[in-house]
Amino acid sequence: MAKAAVATVVDVAAVEEHLARYVVSCPLCKGVGQLGVAHEECKIISGSDAKDGISVVVVLCKRCGYLMTLAADQIRPKKAAGPKVKAA
């Protein structure tokens, strides 16, 4: 048996902000502002190797029920390259 994956909690507000910033609409019904966000991160696995999977956030169109995925690394804040140093 496979081990149960530990679900990562999604920052729903950050995802909703991302969807609003890029004016994401449903590809099926073209609805804007009708998208709901899952509260747990999922993983899409290619083939049988779990290491090759990508983490995604599931987005649902409340108007027509269409399910979309959004790569989780597009939502997470980018880490700074190094510490910031003030000029003298």
N, C-alpha and C positions, 0 to 999 in steps of 0.2 A: 504494500500500500504506500501511496505517496504521502508525504508529510503535508499537513494543512498549512497553507500559506498564511502568513501574518498580513492582514490587510492594513494598508497605509491610509490614514485619514486624509481626506482632500480638503484643502482650504477653499470652500465653496465660494466665498466672497472674491478670492483671487481669480478663480475660474470665470465667474460671472463678469468681473472687470475685464478680463482678457476677451471674452466673447463680445462685450459691448465696445471695447476699444477697436477691435477689428471688424465690427459690424457683421458678425457671423449670422448667417440665416440658414434655415433648413433647406437642403438641396431639393427636397421633395415638394413642399408646399410654399416655399419662399417666405415663411413666417419669420419675423424678426422680433426679438423680445419675448418669444414663447418657448425658450429653452430652459430645461431643468437639468441640474447637475447631480450626478451620483456622489454620495458621501464617502465612498471607499474607492481606492485606486485598484484597477484591474491589471492583468498582464496578458498580453497576446503572445503565445508561444509558437514559434515556427518549428514544425516537425515534432520530434519527440524530445528535443533537448531544451530543458527549462532555462538554461543559461543564455540562450539566444533570444529570449523574449524581450518585448518592449513594454514599459509601463504606460498605461493609458487611463484617461478619465472618460467615463461614459457620459454623454450628453443626450438628453431626450427631448424631442420636440413635443411640447404639450398639446399642440394643435392637431398633429396627425399621427403621433406615436413613433416617428422615425428615430432610430438609434444611431448615434454618431460616436466616433472615438476621437479623442484629442490627445496627442502625445504628452505625457506628464512632464517631460523635460522642457516643454514649451511654456509651462506655467510656473515652475519653480524659479525663485529668484536666482539670478546668476551670482556666483561667488566672486568676490574681488580677487584680482590677480595677486595682490600683496598688500601689506599695510601702507596706509597713506602717511606720507611724511610732510610736515609743514615746512615751507621755505622760511629761512631765517631773515 
